[in-house]
Amino acid sequence: MKTPGCAFGMHHTWTLLLFLNVALVGMGTEVLRQLPYSWKTGMWGVCVAETCGSAGVQSRAVWCVHSEGWTTHPSNCVPSERPSERRACVRVCEWHRTLFEWHLSSWGTCSPISTSSSSSSSSSSSVLSSVAAGECVTAQRGVQRRHVTCSRRTDGEAASDERVCEAFSPRPSDEQACLLPCPINCVLSAFSHWSPCRSQSCGSAPLQHRTRQVLAAPLYGGAECPSLTQTRRCHHGDSPPPCPASQPEHSYSLWAGPWSECRVRAVGTTNGRTRVDFSMEPLGRPKVKRSDEAVFVRRHTESIFRLSHHHHHHQHPHSHHPHHALPAEPYDTHIGYQTRQVRCIRSDGKNVMLSLCDHDNAPVNFRTCVMPRDCEVSDWSEWSPCSKTCRTVDQSPGYRTRKRHVKGLQIGEGKECPALEEKEACNLIGDLLPVCPSYQWLVTDWGRCESLPLLGQQDHRHGNASFLCGGGLQTREVYCARVGHSTSPSHKLRPVRRDLCSGPLPSLVQNCSTPCPELCLLSHWTDWGPCVHDECNEPQGRRGFHVRRRSVLRGSAVAVESCPHLTEAMPCDEPTSCFSWRVTSQAPCSPQDGLCGPGTQKQEVECVTASGEAVPNDRCPGDQPPTDSPCELACASNCVLSNWSPWSQCSLSCSGKHSEGKQHRTRSVLALPGEGGAACPNASALQQWRPCGSGPCVQLHWTAGPWGPCTPDPLGWPLNTSEPELTNATCGLGTQMREVTCVKANNGVVTPKRCPVSSRPLSERMCEVPCPVSCVVTPFSEWSPCPDTCSSENATVVTQSRHRIIIQRPANGGQDCPDTLYEERECEPAPACPLYRWQTYHWHKCILVPDSVRQAVGASTESCGQGLETRAVTCVGVDEAPAELWLCLRWGGAMPAPVRGCRMACKDDCTLSSWSNFTPCQGCGDWRSRTRTLTGRSKKRVHCQQSSLYPLLEREPCPCSEFLAQPQGSWSPCLLPGTSELASWHLGLPGAQQGLDGVLRWRPPQLEVKECGQGRRYRALACLDHRGRLVGPTLCASSGLEVEECHVACPLDCRLSEWSPWSSCNASCGWGVKVRAQWLKEKAFNGGRPCPKLDLRNQVSEVLPCYSECDQYSWEVEPWSDCHMNLLDTNSSSLDRTNPTSPTSSNDTTDAPSTALAPTASSPYDVTATPTWPQGALSCGDGVQSRKARCIRRGSHGRGQHVHESMCGQLEQPITSRTCQLSCPTHCVTSQWSQWSTCPMPCQPSVHRWRQRQVLRHPQGGHTCPELNQTQACLFNSTCFSYSYSYSAWSSCQLSENAVCGRGIRTRLHRCVRSDGRLVEMDECTERGPSEELVTSCEVSCPVNCLLSAWSPWSECSHTCGNQSQMLRSRMVLQEAGDGGQPCPAQLSQTKPCPIRPCYSWLLGDWSSCQIEGAECGEGLKVRNLTCVVHWGALSGASLSDVVEEERCDRGQRQARDTPVQLACSVPCPGDCHLTEWSSWSSCQLMCMDGRGFETQGRQARSRAVIVQVPENQEACPSQVYEMRPCKGGVCHTYEWRTGGWKANERSVWCQRSDGVNVTGGCLPHTQPSAVRHCHPPCTKPFSFCTQSGVCGCEKGFTEVMTSHGFLDYCTRTPGPDHKKADVKTGYGQPRPGRPQHQNPLREWALQAVGPDGRVRPWVYGLMAAGFVLILLIIIMSFLLCKNTKPIPSSGGHQKALTLSYDGDTDM
């Protein structure tokens, strides 16, 4: 036997061993768990059995693997965890393969992977989740799951064993990995304010709470929302005392549960008594309906009735909702009953006796109800044809639908009707379908070019637009047509609706140009030519013509035919030949005797025209003159005469009755005869005269009219084709004719014989005949569709129309267009709408709750109170035959109510008399009333006297038929009558508003819509009854519109004056311009055409070039006279001495200026200028020559006008007399010098020009002849000149007088200028080549007015009712204004009000408070009314005063299908723990990354918090709830930590959203700033505290003394003003005190020996070492000096030792 001590020891020993064993087992288990080995299994093999269908065995391989993947010995794995290697099976037969298959559901949502598999490690999982959430950057791992079942192929039923399917194919995976966004934690708002405390003088202290709401629900495994509620006691100090016994501590409330389902009879009986099921939950709480269990108003759906307590056999106000119709059989409605629980609850939440809840009557816990009946629908109809029948580009599928109708209505709380229409996609494979037809915009041919739209208002050419030319506009029409794959021409395509075409419209307007008569620039008329025959080749008769011509200036690119006549003729008599011989050169005369006398001379001749042009010699009549022509050389004593001068110009170009033209020629005496010589002829022989200009003074010319049409040649006319061509072509050659007339100047047309035939224009020519172009129209469009709905009895006749479009107008005699382009006909009569109606029957007896139920709930057994009564409702047709329910639902309106509330009077009910008659009405707007009284015992009962329950007075408005029309809104714009009312069928507009034919056209001028003038404006009239409610306009006997005359101001264009006359040339010398101008008279107004660009003087100008002669006045000199002998004593000094060898000024070396003057009366060939030789005059010697000089004013074209000599006073007057010599008989006589030869260009000094003269009489007696030839070097601008054209500037662009804009010309002038700057005759330049262009084309931009389409027809009214309804018409801009045209008006659309008709709509009232019938808390209903109101188009403005009969809304707009009018609700009892109402939805938030959202939809959240009223009931509290919903238009929010200021080492830290809302959650926890400051080590020294930088510091007034390690050692008081100095040695390591506010800031620059950490700076130690060395050196030097025997004089006194100290001064 062991001792107790031993036993005690053994006991401890075994206990220790047991503890060690358990520890080792645990350690072994941990080791095994941590081993990297696991079992791996293979696939199950084939089931091995004797026959198919019998039991067998399946096996698989099992082996042990390392975590790295290599196989190891099975002993390394845990044996207890080894999977089984064999299992029982059934061998599957091959035919089973056709019976079973794997059925896979779709993948579920991606869910986060749980970090822990067991609940025991919840703490570690939370840590892991938080770590994972903190480490998540962009996404986290998740898993998707699906259901995998083995099921039968036929009915989809699951197989009893999945191994049947595994026998044929392996089991598909039911999980797959996926990615989720990072976890999003719950985000809450800030707490609300604390709720108020209930006043309580005794008992336990009440609770107060505050709540917050969920702003963002957790997602993807984020942290759940913490508690939304905080609760605390109201009395933080002393609690209220316990309540005395006389004062009740608790209050009591009657609680009512939810109503049970509607039943027909009691559920069961026990011991002969009825047992009632109150439908309670196990905990005794009622079944609370969710918030989404609401009673909805649905079309043809009956709502739950609320029974009235005091209206007998009256329909409840809510019973007017539309409801389902009945079948042909009477739709039976069954009445049942409902019950509910009623309890009395104390304020602490405990149930007590019902009697403690004091009520006048027993609580109502039963009522009658309508037995629910589900909605019944018919079978589905056949699928409709697919909406997609062809292949499109977008490859979108088509859709088809099928429908079903209601056979039985939903009654009570039965199941609502399912969807009555179903839609599904069809024709998904579009490649199998034919290609859809395409639609394109097609256009007609361009119309005629019109210039009229370009004219301004003030243009005088409006009345004669046919002559307009130049720039214009062309328009065309556009229409939509179906374009297939065929190659049919466009005019064969049928027009279709405009909405089928898409894309931009083609251009409908383009610029064009009508050719104008070209502006011909003509030269001046030449001089009249000689009188020649008309036909030079065949001269006949004695009648000829003087002809003058003009030409088209170079640069006028016009046809000569469009210019005026270029030739004028003047008849004459005795015409000469058109061609004559002209001597070009003559050799000197060779006398026959060799000295003088007759002889011959060689000559060269050529044939020339009358104008001097050389022609072939065969053109001249007669023989060619001989080469040797006779001549005579004067002898020494003979008189010498000059050659005959040319014939002068005829003095008159034509002859009249009293005038005749003459011309003459002369010759002069060169040498007087000597003795014995031949005498000179008399004066008359030196001059010859002949008549000229014998023809009459008549000017004739040919005038040609315009070419007529090209007349085809019948022989060359091609056959017409059956198909008209769309383009013009040439169809052979034809002939064109025009009229040619002979015109006498200033006298009109004369006989053609009078004009020269040679210059007659052509009157006939060949031409190309254009082919006839026939009218081309499209085929008629399809008839517009007729309405496919049924028609009522009084429906108006509906028409349909079709149209066709003119593509090409006829031309050149082609076929005309048809007269009919638009056709209209009446539609076939639509079938009449079927007439069905609801038939109702008598109301049945009022049904109450069964007596057995009353007894079971302990109520009175008297059969009285509230109940329901029913009636049958059927659908019948016109002949009273029963019809299907859906026919009445469609055509019969709302179904009458089959059920209504009723009441059977109880013996204790209040009794009332019948209603009296209504009082008489006094007029409109008055009220009438009726009364009743309490009878019997009811007069003494208090509750019977409550007027709210039993009203004794009833009022209603008096009926009234007075209506008032009041104008509403503003006036419409002033509307002008336009083509939309006149011919709207052929004018259209793109878009919704268009013409009936769908064609867009430009407004033609003949249907031009006026933009101004008299019009009408409209304003809507509202018809109101006496209560101010809107009624139909017909009750006010008006059309609903008020009409008023109005006026639209016309736009006025900018008005300019007429063109002023051309000004004179602005240059007095040389090139200049002439100007004409228009000035501003009136600016544009009201959108008229703006003014052109004006100058500073508000003018617009045009310029033409001009030239002013620089020398307008010059001297004109006549030729020198003959040499007269000097018979008088004349002062020779006044005479010009000349070469005595010649009687003329033939020795001049320069060319005389060419005057080209017409002969005058003082011509040198006048007979008065011929000398006479008196007897005794000297035969030779000196003489005198004279000439006349006149001052002329040079005019245009080289002609001059004689003026007074004073006008040429500034110029040097030429000499008028000079000396000369008459050759003596023995002297040599020569002719005048010939003209200088022409210098070749370019001028070269090495080249010479020459001239010569001939000997007329040889000298004798030793005299010699002067030089007969002279030469001069060709010096530039001296003897050699070049000639060039000088051009003016270009004129302004000039248009034809009938042109508005377009192509014009610019002109310039030219002159011939010699190289020295002198103007010469134009012949000098024309002989050297043509000039440059004098006319060039230019373009004047057209002032394009804004072009608009016609007004579209008025649209339908935008609203069917209300005061916002209006009609719209619009037009579009076909071409914007440009280049100064009239701008587009701002008004491109116009509105017109529609008559105001009343709108009837269902109006939902506000939700009532939660109503619990007969109780104070529990389950109840919130209701809102649905009434029919009349309004003006905006339902928001309707009120209860606008309530009208409900039948009006049945025909109008109905409410949406799922609008709730009743919602389940609950009222918490005092002491109950309950949920709050739903919070408002949070703002829409997107899931974002780096501020960018990657979701198309955001999320919103709302929540309900838990309210605890009594702490004892916390266990029965429900859980807080929250929910989310998608939303649109979300924003990205970011979250950031915010901190407050430090206070006592603490501060506030909170999270704030980017929109400024303070939240809980959202910010990353690991980035949260610290809210409390801590110093290490702690600040335990006196007067110390923890600073913001995390180190210990001293309070104000103390200085920190730091240790060598930088920590605070202690705090010392800072010295005051009385202790300025301190010894630094007494405080080693003590830092310098901080600088006071009044210290000098320069101290900051002083050296400080101690740093801010309290340590001595290193340079102090260096300074001390240097001082020590210095002292040592001083001692050594002193010792060495003292050893010397001789004293060394010292310059200073005794040296003191250096002491390093710090006295606290700032100068250290």
Salt bridges, closest charged atoms under 4 A:
GLU30 OE2 - ARG33 NH1 3.73
GLU85 OE2 - ARG82 NH2 2.12
GLU94 OE1 - ARG97 NH2 3.75
GLU101 OE1 - ARG153 NH1 3.12
ASP155 OD2 - ARG152 NH2 3.14
GLU157 OE1 - ARG152 NH2 2.53
ASP161 OD2 - ARG163 NH2 2.72
GLU162 OE1 - ARG171 NH1 2.38
GLU166 OE1 - ARG87 NH2 3.17
GLU175 OE2 - ARG145 NE 3.04
ASP277 OD2 - ARG263 NH2 3.71
ASP292 OD1 - ARG290 NE 3.28
GLU293 OE2 - ARG290 NH1 3.55
GLU302 OE1 - HIS323 ND1 3.19
ASP348 OD2 - HIS250 NE2 3.96
ASP348 OD2 - ARG346 NH2 2.53
GLU376 OE2 - ARG373 NH2 3.88
GLU413 OE2 - LYS289 NZ 3.89
GLU416 OE1 - ARG298 NE 2.36
GLU422 OE1 - ARG402 NE 2.58
GLU424 OE2 - ARG400 NH2 2.50
GLU450 OE2 - ARG448 NH2 2.94
ASP459 OD2 - ARG461 NH2 2.87
GLU477 OE2 - ARG1001 NE 2.40
ASP499 OD1 - ARG497 NE 3.07
ASP527 OD1 - ARG1199 NH2 3.41
GLU561 OE1 - ARG765 NH1 3.48
GLU568 OE1 - ARG548 NH2 2.83
GLU568 OE2 - HIS565 NE2 3.08
GLU574 OE2 - ARG542 NH2 1.64
GLU606 OE2 - ARG582 NH2 2.49
ASP628 OD1 - LYS602 NZ 2.75
GLU723 OE2 - HIS491 NE2 3.17
GLU782 OE2 - ARG494 NE 3.61
GLU823 OE1 - ARG802 NE 2.82
GLU869 OE2 - HIS313 ND1 2.71
GLU869 OE2 - ARG900 NE 2.46
GLU880 OE1 - ARG837 NH2 2.55
ASP909 OD1 - ARG903 NH2 3.08
GLU954 OE1 - ARG930 NH2 2.60
GLU956 OE2 - ARG928 NH2 2.55
GLU981 OE2 - ARG1369 NH1 3.54
ASP997 OD2 - ARG1001 NH1 3.04
GLU1008 OE2 - ARG1003 NH2 3.15
GLU1011 OE2 - ARG1003 NH1 3.44
GLU1011 OE2 - ARG1371 NH1 2.71
ASP1025 OD2 - ARG1029 NE 3.18
GLU1042 OE1 - ARG1019 NH2 3.13
GLU1044 OE1 - ARG1017 NH2 2.38
GLU1045 OE2 - ARG1016 NE 3.62
GLU1102 OE1 - ARG1076 NH2 3.03
GLU1109 OE2 - ARG1311 NH2 2.83
GLU1116 OE1 - HIS1202 NE2 3.70
GLU1118 OE2 - ARG1190 NH1 2.42
ASP1151 OD2 - ARG1249 NH1 3.74
ASP1316 OD2 - ARG1314 NH2 2.74
GLU1324 OE1 - ARG1328 NH1 3.43
GLU1332 OE1 - ARG1308 NH2 3.25
GLU1413 OE2 - HIS309 NE2 3.95
GLU1416 OE2 - HIS359 NE2 3.85
GLU1445 OE1 - ARG1448 NE 3.14
GLU1446 OE2 - HIS320 ND1 2.60
ASP1450 OD1 - ARG1454 NH1 3.91
ASP1472 OD1 - ARG285 NH2 3.98
GLU1495 OE2 - ARG1499 NH1 2.86
GLU1523 OE2 - ARG1502 NE 2.43
GLU1536 OE1 - ARG1538 NH2 3.73
ASP1555 OD2 - ARG1553 NH2 2.83
GLU1644 OE2 - ARG1635 NE 2.99
